[in-house]
Amino acid sequence: MTGPRDDLQWISTFLEAQAAEAGAARNTLLAYGRDLKDVAGWLAYRNTGFEAATRADIEAYLISCDAEGLSRATRARRLSAIRQLYQFAFEEGWRAENPAIQIKGPGRAKTLPKTLEVIEVDRLLEAARQTGRTQADRLRNTCLMELLYATGMRVSELMSLPVGSARGDPNMLLVLGKGGKERMVPLSPPAREALRVWLQIRDEVQETQQAKGQTGSKFLFPSRGKDGHLTRHWFYLLIKDLAAKAGVDPSKVTPHTLRHAFATHLLANGADLRAIQALLGHADIATTEIYTHVLDARLSELVLEHHPLSRPGEARQSLKKDDPGKAD
């Protein structure tokens, strides 16, 4: 079977299949598109393309990415996109082989996710209650933060929540996650109360707008932007502002940090790892296991910071106080 006429059609056809068959999220498709267009541009400079590229071409491309100073994570992601494109091409009969299948990736740097202490989360929640030009803004910000910390949702999942999922004072929310997979997440009492109050204000605003002939929104957190709901970028700016007002280092606070805090705090209080996996929507338990390392690292840090025998010379001085002869 003959493949598409050019590299851009290769990419567009691949992305359409990912959206239709794999249920890939919009942001995932955008990332694939950016990476593959970069590859196509590099191949075109070498007078070749996806149809004729060899394993040596792809390895040379990855070497050039390294030379540009791109991170290991970025190089690994680009290789993954190339592999998936060629796997799709092989299945469609455009190529007789996948030239990238045996290329070893650079791997990812093994860094532990940043998290927050419970007291820092409390300060962020308090800052949310006081931040906003209007009472409605403050109630919305409070609801956003309470829901994010109570459920461990990804911020994209939170932003796109349909208002129907919040009706009836629910104990749990139905969340649409990656790949179109649904999961249930429980709500804490503070999150339920914040949701109840915000929903009342939201509905009043929507009714006023509809009375003026405007179309109502299907989202819990509506916006006049093209998406119809608040965006990840908007929330990123909000949480940085909340961190500054709460006296928490803004460099360690992102929307995803609250997801990490949710998982780490649950684990620290005895939650089962499988339960946390289900709540986070992780397909692989290995992804969830990173939080055991976060907890181990934090416990070690606490010992080093607070145990009297962890400070240089402390053990020696302690022994001298008990029995001066023993230390020498």
C-alpha positions as semicolon CSV with decimal commas, in nm:
position;residue;x (nm);y (nm);z (nm)
1;M;0,000;0,000;0,000
2;T;0,135;0,342;-0,095
3;G;0,176;0,587;0,191
4;P;0,069;0,953;0,202
5;R;0,222;1,188;-0,052
6;D;0,429;1,392;0,196
7;D;0,541;1,403;0,559
8;L;0,271;1,647;0,671
9;Q;0,005;1,406;0,549
10;W;0,181;1,124;0,734
11;I;0,154;1,330;1,053
12;S;-0,207;1,442;1,003
13;T;-0,327;1,090;0,922
14;F;-0,145;0,950;1,224
15;L;-0,294;1,215;1,454
16;E;-0,644;1,154;1,322
17;A;-0,606;0,783;1,400
18;Q;-0,475;0,859;1,749
19;A;-0,776;1,077;1,817
20;A;-1,033;0,837;1,673
21;E;-0,894;0,498;1,779
22;A;-0,681;0,565;2,087
23;G;-0,887;0,853;2,224
24;A;-0,574;1,066;2,266
25;A;-0,630;1,396;2,444
26;R;-0,598;1,726;2,260
27;N;-0,277;1,822;2,442
28;T;-0,124;1,484;2,361
29;L;-0,205;1,529;1,993
30;L;-0,055;1,876;1,995
31;A;0,264;1,742;2,151
32;Y;0,287;1,460;1,893
33;G;0,231;1,712;1,615
34;R;0,505;1,949;1,735
35;D;0,758;1,668;1,780
36;L;0,689;1,502;1,447
37;K;0,699;1,832;1,256
38;D;1,043;1,893;1,404
39;V;1,155;1,547;1,286
40;A;1,008;1,607;0,940
41;G;1,191;1,939;0,910
42;W;1,521;1,779;1,006
43;L;1,471;1,491;0,759
44;A;1,379;1,735;0,481
45;Y;1,707;1,920;0,539
46;R;1,882;1,587;0,474
47;N;1,675;1,536;0,156
48;T;1,471;1,249;0,294
49;G;1,141;1,193;0,474
50;F;0,938;0,947;0,681
51;E;0,888;0,713;0,386
52;A;1,260;0,660;0,320
53;A;1,426;0,739;0,655
54;T;1,653;0,468;0,796
55;R;1,750;0,373;1,146
56;A;2,075;0,566;1,094
57;D;1,877;0,879;1,003
58;I;1,669;0,859;1,319
59;E;1,975;0,796;1,537
60;A;2,144;1,097;1,376
61;Y;1,837;1,307;1,452
62;L;1,847;1,207;1,819
63;I;2,218;1,291;1,834
64;S;2,142;1,635;1,691
65;C;1,873;1,683;1,959
66;D;2,132;1,600;2,225
67;A;2,376;1,846;2,066
68;E;2,108;2,117;2,086
69;G;2,096;2,062;2,461
70;L;1,745;1,913;2,471
71;S;1,668;1,729;2,794
72;R;1,659;1,352;2,820
73;A;1,284;1,367;2,876
74;T;1,231;1,566;2,556
75;R;1,450;1,329;2,352
76;A;1,273;1,026;2,496
77;R;0,935;1,179;2,411
78;R;1,039;1,251;2,053
79;L;1,169;0,899;2,003
80;S;0,839;0,766;2,140
81;A;0,646;0,977;1,887
82;I;0,866;0,848;1,604
83;R;0,818;0,487;1,712
84;Q;0,442;0,524;1,729
85;L;0,428;0,693;1,389
86;Y;0,624;0,410;1,230
87;Q;0,424;0,145;1,414
88;F;0,111;0,300;1,265
89;A;0,279;0,317;0,921
90;F;0,373;-0,051;0,945
91;E;0,019;-0,152;1,037
92;E;-0,117;0,055;0,748
93;G;0,129;-0,099;0,504
94;W;0,315;0,225;0,432
95;R;0,646;0,078;0,550
96;A;0,767;-0,280;0,558
97;E;0,944;-0,223;0,891
98;N;0,970;0,011;1,187
99;P;1,318;0,166;1,163
100;A;1,297;0,306;1,517
101;I;1,188;-0,005;1,703
102;Q;1,536;-0,116;1,811
103;I;1,674;0,227;1,896
104;K;1,747;0,258;2,264
105;G;1,612;0,575;2,413
106;P;1,800;0,810;2,646
107;G;1,566;0,725;2,933
108;R;1,429;0,973;3,180
109;A;1,609;1,140;3,464
110;K;1,503;0,972;3,788
111;T;1,381;1,273;3,983
112;L;1,121;1,254;4,254
113;P;0,810;1,470;4,206
114;K;0,787;1,780;4,422
115;T;0,523;1,775;4,689
116;L;0,393;1,997;4,968
117;E;0,355;1,970;5,343
118;V;0,002;1,961;5,482
119;I;0,052;2,302;5,643
120;E;0,155;2,448;5,305
121;V;-0,161;2,311;5,143
122;D;-0,366;2,464;5,426
123;R;-0,205;2,802;5,360
124;L;-0,280;2,776;4,987
125;L;-0,644;2,693;5,063
126;E;-0,668;2,990;5,298
127;A;-0,516;3,218;5,034
128;A;-0,776;3,096;4,782
129;R;-1,057;3,200;5,017
130;Q;-0,920;3,555;5,018
131;T;-0,812;3,591;4,654
132;G;-1,040;3,732;4,386
133;R;-1,193;4,062;4,279
134;T;-1,545;3,954;4,374
135;Q;-1,708;3,716;4,618
136;A;-1,792;3,488;4,325
137;D;-1,424;3,478;4,223
138;R;-1,319;3,389;4,575
139;L;-1,577;3,110;4,601
140;R;-1,470;2,974;4,262
141;N;-1,101;2,979;4,358
142;T;-1,180;2,804;4,686
143;C;-1,379;2,535;4,506
144;L;-1,100;2,480;4,252
145;M;-0,835;2,431;4,519
146;E;-1,051;2,217;4,747
147;L;-1,147;1,986;4,459
148;L;-0,792;1,955;4,329
149;Y;-0,647;1,860;4,666
150;A;-0,940;1,639;4,769
151;T;-0,940;1,431;4,449
152;G;-0,589;1,439;4,301
153;M;-0,734;1,520;3,960
154;R;-0,516;1,638;3,676
155;V;-0,576;2,008;3,622
156;S;-0,704;1,945;3,268
157;E;-0,964;1,705;3,415
158;L;-1,071;1,964;3,670
159;M;-1,098;2,249;3,419
160;S;-1,320;2,046;3,183
161;L;-1,556;1,898;3,445
162;P;-1,916;1,908;3,320
163;V;-2,153;2,080;3,559
164;G;-2,382;1,778;3,544
165;S;-2,126;1,573;3,737
166;A;-2,161;1,810;4,035
167;R;-2,539;1,809;4,066
168;G;-2,716;1,654;4,364
169;D;-2,450;1,714;4,634
170;P;-2,246;1,409;4,526
171;N;-2,013;1,213;4,751
172;M;-1,807;1,124;4,444
173;L;-1,733;1,278;4,105
174;L;-1,711;1,097;3,774
175;V;-1,390;1,209;3,601
176;L;-1,297;1,159;3,237
177;G;-0,924;1,089;3,229
178;K;-0,656;1,012;2,975
179;G;-0,758;0,799;2,681
180;G;-1,126;0,859;2,757
181;K;-1,109;0,639;3,069
182;E;-1,358;0,720;3,343
183;R;-1,299;0,689;3,716
184;M;-1,475;0,785;4,037
185;V;-1,307;1,012;4,292
186;P;-1,446;1,077;4,642
187;L;-1,505;1,425;4,782
188;S;-1,402;1,537;5,130
189;P;-1,658;1,730;5,340
190;P;-1,477;2,064;5,281
191;A;-1,468;1,997;4,906
192;R;-1,839;1,908;4,900
193;E;-1,926;2,229;5,085
194;A;-1,707;2,442;4,857
195;L;-1,867;2,275;4,555
196;R;-2,220;2,332;4,688
197;V;-2,158;2,702;4,749
198;W;-1,985;2,759;4,416
199;L;-2,253;2,573;4,223
200;Q;-2,520;2,800;4,369
201;I;-2,330;3,116;4,270
202;R;-2,240;2,973;3,928
203;D;-2,603;2,892;3,849
204;E;-2,716;3,241;3,950
205;V;-2,461;3,398;3,715
206;Q;-2,561;3,162;3,434
207;E;-2,929;3,244;3,478
208;T;-2,853;3,616;3,456
209;Q;-2,653;3,564;3,137
210;Q;-2,920;3,347;2,979
211;A;-3,182;3,613;3,059
212;K;-2,971;3,845;2,844
213;G;-2,980;3,599;2,556
214;Q;-2,640;3,441;2,615
215;T;-2,587;3,065;2,583
216;G;-2,548;2,866;2,903
217;S;-2,233;2,665;2,972
218;K;-2,210;2,290;3,024
219;F;-1,893;2,324;3,234
220;L;-1,860;2,357;3,610
221;F;-1,602;2,634;3,565
222;P;-1,723;2,824;3,258
223;S;-1,527;3,081;3,065
224;R;-1,590;3,302;2,765
225;G;-1,279;3,162;2,594
226;K;-1,292;2,933;2,293
227;D;-1,274;2,619;2,509
228;G;-1,581;2,725;2,706
229;H;-1,406;2,657;3,038
230;L;-1,111;2,788;3,237
231;T;-0,772;2,686;3,097
232;R;-0,469;2,516;3,247
233;H;-0,263;2,828;3,182
234;W;-0,514;3,045;3,370
235;F;-0,503;2,809;3,666
236;Y;-0,122;2,795;3,658
237;L;-0,110;3,174;3,700
238;L;-0,370;3,159;3,978
239;I;-0,184;2,901;4,183
240;K;0,143;3,094;4,153
241;D;-0,039;3,400;4,287
242;L;-0,186;3,195;4,571
243;A;0,158;3,060;4,661
244;A;0,304;3,411;4,685
245;K;0,016;3,528;4,905
246;A;0,038;3,216;5,123
247;G;0,411;3,253;5,184
248;V;0,488;2,926;5,003
249;D;0,781;2,921;4,761
250;P;0,612;2,966;4,418
251;S;0,887;2,766;4,246
252;K;0,766;2,449;4,419
253;V;0,395;2,507;4,356
254;T;0,225;2,401;4,031
255;P;-0,117;2,251;3,963
256;H;0,050;1,909;3,945
257;T;0,217;1,961;4,284
258;L;-0,123;1,938;4,452
259;R;-0,182;1,605;4,274
260;H;0,149;1,484;4,415
261;A;0,056;1,615;4,760
262;F;-0,278;1,432;4,745
263;A;-0,106;1,099;4,673
264;T;0,183;1,146;4,916
265;H;-0,041;1,251;5,205
266;L;-0,274;0,956;5,146
267;L;0,020;0,715;5,145
268;A;0,167;0,872;5,458
269;N;-0,164;0,812;5,637
270;G;-0,179;0,444;5,546
271;A;-0,375;0,436;5,219
272;D;-0,331;0,130;4,997
273;L;-0,112;0,184;4,691
274;R;-0,368;0,016;4,464
275;A;-0,639;0,248;4,589
276;I;-0,419;0,550;4,517
277;Q;-0,352;0,411;4,169
278;A;-0,726;0,395;4,101
279;L;-0,787;0,745;4,237
280;L;-0,509;0,896;4,025
281;G;-0,611;0,706;3,714
282;H;-0,269;0,548;3,660
283;A;-0,270;0,263;3,411
284;D;0,044;0,108;3,564
285;I;0,108;0,059;3,937
286;A;0,475;0,137;3,871
287;T;0,378;0,499;3,806
288;T;0,208;0,519;4,146
289;E;0,502;0,354;4,325
290;I;0,709;0,671;4,281
291;Y;0,519;0,811;4,580
292;T;0,667;0,546;4,808
293;H;1,009;0,687;4,719
294;V;0,885;1,041;4,784
295;L;0,767;0,933;5,128
296;D;1,092;0,748;5,203
297;A;1,293;1,052;5,099
298;R;1,081;1,283;5,315
299;L;1,112;1,057;5,620
300;S;1,490;1,046;5,576
301;E;1,495;1,424;5,548
302;L;1,294;1,459;5,869
303;V;1,537;1,235;6,057
304;L;1,838;1,427;5,928
305;E;1,679;1,761;6,015
306;H;1,542;1,684;6,360
307;H;1,714;1,383;6,518
308;P;1,978;1,507;6,763
309;L;2,228;1,236;6,669
310;S;2,215;1,332;6,300
311;R;2,413;1,655;6,352
312;P;2,796;1,643;6,336
313;G;2,948;1,611;6,680
314;E;2,609;1,569;6,846
315;A;2,660;1,201;6,923
316;R;3,002;1,269;7,071
317;Q;2,875;1,553;7,291
318;S;2,580;1,339;7,404
319;L;2,808;1,056;7,508
320;K;3,034;1,294;7,699
321;K;2,738;1,422;7,899
322;D;2,633;1,067;7,992
323;D;2,980;0,928;8,058
324;P;3,280;1,148;7,980
325;G;3,510;0,848;7,974
326;K;3,323;0,661;7,701
327;A;3,353;0,923;7,426
328;D;3,732;0,907;7,431
